[in-house]
Amino acid sequence: MSTEIIKKINDFLEIKNNLDRITAISAFEKNWNGYNANCFSNEIICKAKVIVKTLKYKPELYPTGRDSIQIEFEYDNNYLEFEIFDDRIEVYREKDLIPIKNEEIELSKINEEVEDFYSELLDKRSNLWYNNGRNVKFLNIKMTILLYNGEK
């Protein structure tokens, strides 16, 4: 089986797992969290399913006691969250633990926000690899000079 087919199967299974989780959340009854939380509306459930089906990256999903479903992405000290309500979607984002965004977002802009989040992370990692490579190269040159001069 080719690598591409295996990737597509894995992607499908990840989407299916998240859709199953949303379906389970849709079955929650009133007071599901022990703090009088409401059931989740069809509007929230449908929005969450649409979002999950269109995302390139696999999110974590959580029901909240605020009558919303939270979709999260996290890497190192960077965090992206969408909170889906009946009448709106809110985005919250941190970069290196510093809040940089907390506002409403249109459904059509979610993928753009996720792509931006991951592209910044990839750029950051590329720079880190580049810098580490340069530092290692410098260290190797310095060690070679020290060894050449008979120093340890």
LOMI-162050 format. One record per residue (C-alpha): residue number from 1; chain; x, z, y. Coordinates in steps of 0.05 Angstrom, whole numbers. Layout:
N
- nr	kette	xx	zz	yy
- NUM	A	X	Z	Y
...
END
This chain:
152
- nr	kette	xx	zz	yy
- 1	A	0	0	0
- 2	A	28	-19	68
- 3	A	45	32	122
- 4	A	-7	1	168
- 5	A	-63	11	117
- 6	A	-41	83	104
- 7	A	-42	97	179
- 8	A	-112	68	186
- 9	A	-137	110	128
- 10	A	-106	173	159
- 11	A	-136	156	227
- 12	A	-204	146	195
- 13	A	-199	213	158
- 14	A	-179	249	222
- 15	A	-239	220	259
- 16	A	-285	236	201
- 17	A	-260	309	200
- 18	A	-274	316	274
- 19	A	-343	283	267
- 20	A	-359	330	209
- 21	A	-338	389	252
- 22	A	-384	365	308
- 23	A	-441	358	258
- 24	A	-428	429	234
- 25	A	-429	453	307
- 26	A	-496	417	317
- 27	A	-527	460	263
- 28	A	-509	526	298
- 29	A	-570	568	312
- 30	A	-585	611	373
- 31	A	-536	671	376
- 32	A	-486	635	332
- 33	A	-428	674	364
- 34	A	-462	742	365
- 35	A	-466	740	441
- 36	A	-533	704	449
- 37	A	-502	634	454
- 38	A	-551	576	455
- 39	A	-555	520	405
- 40	A	-519	456	424
- 41	A	-562	400	454
- 42	A	-564	330	425
- 43	A	-534	306	491
- 44	A	-471	348	481
- 45	A	-466	329	407
- 46	A	-473	254	422
- 47	A	-421	257	478
- 48	A	-371	294	434
- 49	A	-380	243	378
- 50	A	-370	184	425
- 51	A	-307	215	453
- 52	A	-277	231	384
- 53	A	-291	161	359
- 54	A	-254	129	418
- 55	A	-193	174	423
- 56	A	-125	149	402
- 57	A	-99	220	389
- 58	A	-131	274	346
- 59	A	-158	332	387
- 60	A	-176	403	367
- 61	A	-251	418	375
- 62	A	-284	484	391
- 63	A	-354	506	407
- 64	A	-358	552	467
- 65	A	-407	606	488
- 66	A	-416	567	554
- 67	A	-463	516	521
- 68	A	-406	466	514
- 69	A	-358	436	465
- 70	A	-284	439	482
- 71	A	-236	384	462
- 72	A	-162	403	468
- 73	A	-93	372	464
- 74	A	-32	415	466
- 75	A	43	403	462
- 76	A	98	452	480
- 77	A	77	480	548
- 78	A	30	423	564
- 79	A	-45	427	555
- 80	A	-105	382	564
- 81	A	-177	404	555
- 82	A	-244	370	563
- 83	A	-306	413	564
- 84	A	-369	375	549
- 85	A	-434	401	580
- 86	A	-504	370	581
- 87	A	-496	345	653
- 88	A	-421	337	662
- 89	A	-352	336	631
- 90	A	-296	378	660
- 91	A	-222	366	652
- 92	A	-168	420	657
- 93	A	-94	404	651
- 94	A	-29	443	652
- 95	A	41	414	657
- 96	A	96	463	638
- 97	A	45	519	641
- 98	A	26	502	713
- 99	A	-47	481	725
- 100	A	-48	411	756
- 101	A	-121	390	746
- 102	A	-188	425	742
- 103	A	-246	379	760
- 104	A	-304	338	733
- 105	A	-288	273	699
- 106	A	-329	212	678
- 107	A	-336	197	605
- 108	A	-305	129	616
- 109	A	-241	161	644
- 110	A	-225	208	586
- 111	A	-182	159	547
- 112	A	-142	144	609
- 113	A	-130	219	620
- 114	A	-108	228	547
- 115	A	-61	168	551
- 116	A	-31	195	615
- 117	A	-20	263	583
- 118	A	16	234	523
- 119	A	56	183	563
- 120	A	84	239	606
- 121	A	103	278	543
- 122	A	137	217	513
- 123	A	175	204	578
- 124	A	196	277	580
- 125	A	221	274	507
- 126	A	257	208	519
- 127	A	294	238	579
- 128	A	311	300	538
- 129	A	338	257	481
- 130	A	377	214	531
- 131	A	406	275	566
- 132	A	423	309	500
- 133	A	456	245	476
- 134	A	498	241	540
- 135	A	517	315	534
- 136	A	536	306	461
- 137	A	576	245	478
- 138	A	611	283	534
- 139	A	624	342	487
- 140	A	653	294	435
- 141	A	699	263	488
- 142	A	721	331	512
- 143	A	735	354	440
- 144	A	774	291	426
- 145	A	817	302	488
- 146	A	828	375	470
- 147	A	847	357	398
- 148	A	892	301	422
- 149	A	928	349	468
- 150	A	936	397	409
- 151	A	888	448	437
- 152	A	833	482	397
END
